[in-house]
């Protein structure tokens, strides 16, 4: 299953779907302005913890309302679908597209 949403900016909502039917193998693409790395403090961590428990994997395309994860020391690069993503090991189902690599 693939779902797409945009500009959620720290207020995550899921497109009209039944999450009881999704798994971490399903992908929700968030097209910019998620605000996941916006505050650079505990607020960001709380949002990531909330998102991590959802039964879906998030694929973020960075917008202008978050820091570039390539510039955050807790992110590591890993391969994804013939491209590269950035993840934090504590939040393995929150994938950020690496600029220019996916």
N, C-alpha and C positions, 0 to 999 in steps of 0.2 A: 504494500500500500504506500502511496506517495501523496503527501498533502503539501500545499504551498500557502504561505501567509506572508505578510509584510508589515513593517512598522508597528511592532507590538510594544516597543519601548517600555520595558519593565512591567508590563501588564499582560502576561502571556494568556492568550486564549487560543483554543483549538478550533479550526474550521469545523463546521457542522458534521461531526462524525462520532462514532461510538468507540471510545478508547478501550473499551473492554475487549475489542477485537484486534487491537494492535499489540505488537511486541517490539522489543529493541531492534528487531530486524527491519521494522518499518521506518520510513524516513519522513520527517517533516522539514521542508525547506523553508527557512525564514529569510526573506529577501531584504536584508538591511534594517537598520534602526531597531534592533532588539534591545539595545541598552544593557547587554549582558556584562560588558566590561566598561561601564560608563563612570561609575562613582569612584572606582579604585579604592573601595573600602569594604567593610563587612556587608553592606547592602548587596554588592555584587555576589558575594559568597552565598548569601541567603537565597538569592534568586537561582543561582546555579544548583544549590541543594534541592530547591523545590522542583526545578526542571528535571534533575537527574532521576527522580523517583517516578516520573511519568513513564508509561509503558510504550515508549517510542524513542527513536534517536533523532536528535535535532541537528540539522545541517545549516549553519549560519553563513550567509554572505554578508560580510561586514558593511555597515552603513556608516554614517557620520556621527552616530550617537553611541559609539563605543571605541575604546582604544584598539589599535591593531594588536591582535594577540601575538604577532611576531615580535613585538616590542615588550612583551610581558614575560619575565623569566620563568614562570611556572608552566608555560606552554612548551610542548615538544612537537616535532614534526613526525607524521607517520603517513604511509601510503594509503590511498583510498581511491578505488575505481580508476586506476591508471593516472591518478593525480596525487596531490599531497594535501593533507589537512593539518591543522594545528589543534591539539587537545591538551587538556590538563589531566594528568593521571587520576586525580580525585574525581573527575567528572567525565568518564570515558564515553558517555553518550551525547556529549555536547561537542560537535565537530565544527570547526571554523575553516571555511575555504581559505587556502593560502592564496593571497593576491597573485594572480597570474599563473597559478599552477593547477587549477581545476577547470 
